[in-house]
């Protein structure tokens, strides 16, 4: 069988696909051939695979909803339409009521809806209409036995009364109309006349409740206003007396003129202080320069003249010194003149410094005097401002109390008028009329909704089942979760087009037919699969094919015995001597399928009870011989790991072209692990749809731990009709099956 992957090998190692036998964990599996990414086709595959589940779920959901809808009693719904405007404030409330913005009005509207759905209002409607006596509402007489009619003013506190309120609110539905101030009040009942009567009565009770609430609030506010007016009257008189006393005490009659004079005088003093401070700073700067000896910026005429003459004498002295020498009379005269000028210059500098010091002292004294005047003026202004603060507080308090008193007096006068007006912001736009047709159940709508909703739920159920399925079903999944190549794919007998194997009369006959299908039905699809396995094994080593082959599986139901027998038959059909060794010393079965009844076996030889001659028995298949397992020993693992077993395999390898060993499942016992290090290659049998991914990984890891040579995996029991395998069926077996039948 040709494979798309290029095969490579290392010296002394079995044939491998690149990167397939590394001991690392495989990456995330996409579920697509060739390791492609998830595609829309994969979702369609899942839907097609579980289409029956989806259809059954949709069918039973729709059927259930239809039956329930048809059995429900008919309900009639009466509707009252109300307009709930913004609550208009009375004269009493206008001063303290903030107009409702759209958001606040929505909160107000929701509050009114909650009032319509309140238990108190529901109890009032029940009492007014004596709904406890209505069979449609209160139920059969036994349900309300002993309850009797409810008095109109008796509070609903008992269990039966609470049940009536619960039924009432369960049938009541209050819905605001979008983008409006309109509310629909709906009431359902099996009696259409009762539904309209209850809806109208409930709205009337709500309007009456709204008016009574406003009236009681107005009367409570009037009583509160009367108390507040008496208190305010005393506060107004006290505030006016305190204001008058404060004016007289501090002579604040012409307070504005006095405040202006003090403020202007303070501003003048601040200006003069700024001028004096600037003059003092300038004088201080000149004094510091003079003290440091720098009089260049003072520009004194006498100092400038003396410095000029001194500079000339120094120039003359410097020019005459080389010519006359220091003892010459001219030089002495020049030095005397220079000394005299320096003395005059020093005296003039002292005079200037003394003058500057005197000017600086005078400037400092002027500044201090003005600063004291400014501080005293600030204190005077601050005292006046503090008095003004207290004065203004008293004035505002008196004015506020007077204004509040006048306003409350007007509201109190209007309260009596407002209390007598039956005004309401709630209007009935459309009263409830007796409904002509039932509102529920809506059978067609319910069925349609059930159909539309059950489809996505059924699809989700299908994908959930796919998610829970953790078995391997395709070669790509096998190679992904085990990093091992798939040597062959054996179809499930019940899905074959050739029914000779699938139509066996008993389970034993079916097992026998499958075990020898390569011999009895060589043109069948299953036989072609085992020949493909033979080809993969023979090509696994480039220098020579492996002789000692171990066939095992992770679990007992994977079909490893049938695989080992058919592999041995396929090898025998190619030519050469082939030996099948039944190394399953726990549950041997190969001798049953090959119809051999010889004595002895492998267990007797390994235990030393039988010599090596006469161990091998002939079979009905030409060139195929069998070494049966023999009696079941108490210690199979110890016998298989003995030196005698190793020597026996070496001897058989010399006598036969190929030796195929059938061993117990790996996950159950350690026999296969012990034998795996004695053979040239291990073939792992996996059953499609039965072997889990975890079992496959664990089985592979057990062989990797002992450095066994894993040739690959045989995917057994593949359902050719499965959606998961359509791709592989046409790829691997579409041609092979037709070719087998065409001869």
Secondary structure, DSSP 8 states (H G I E B T S, - for coil): ---SS-EE--TTS--EETTSS-SS-------SGGG----HHHHHHHHHHTHHHHHHHHHHHHHHHHHHHHHS--BEEEEEEEEE------TTTGGG-----HHHHHHHHHHHHHHHT-HHHHHHHHHHHTGGG-HHHH-SGGGGTTT----TTS---SHHHHHHHHHHHHHEEEEE-TTSSEEEEEEEESSHHHHHHHHHHHHHHHHHHHHHHHHHHHHHHHHHHHHHHHHHHHHHHHHHHHHHHHHHHHT-TTHHHHHHHHHHHHHHHHHHHHHHHHHHHHHHHHHHHHHTT--TTT--HHHHHHHHHHHHHHHHHHHHHHHH-TTSHHHHHHHHHHHHHHHHHHHHHHHHHHHHHHHHHHHHHHHHHHHHHHHHHHHHHHHHHHHHHHHHHHHHHHHHHHHHHHHHHHHHHHHHHHHT----SEEEEE-----SS--B--HHHHHHHHHHHHHHHHHHHHHHHHHH--B--SHHHHHHHH---EEEEEE-GGG-SSTTTTT-SSHHHHHHHHHTHHHH-TTSHHHHHHHHHHHHHHTS-SSS--SEEEEEESSGGG-HHHHHHHHHHHHHHHSS-EEEEE--SSS--HHHHTT---S--HHHHHTTSS-STT--EE-SSTTEEEE---S--S-HHHHHTSHHHHHHHHHHHHH-SEEEEE---TTT-SHHHHHHTTSSEEEEEEETTTSBHHHHHHHHHHHHHTT--EEEEEEEEE-TTSGGGHHHIIIIIHHHHHHHHH-
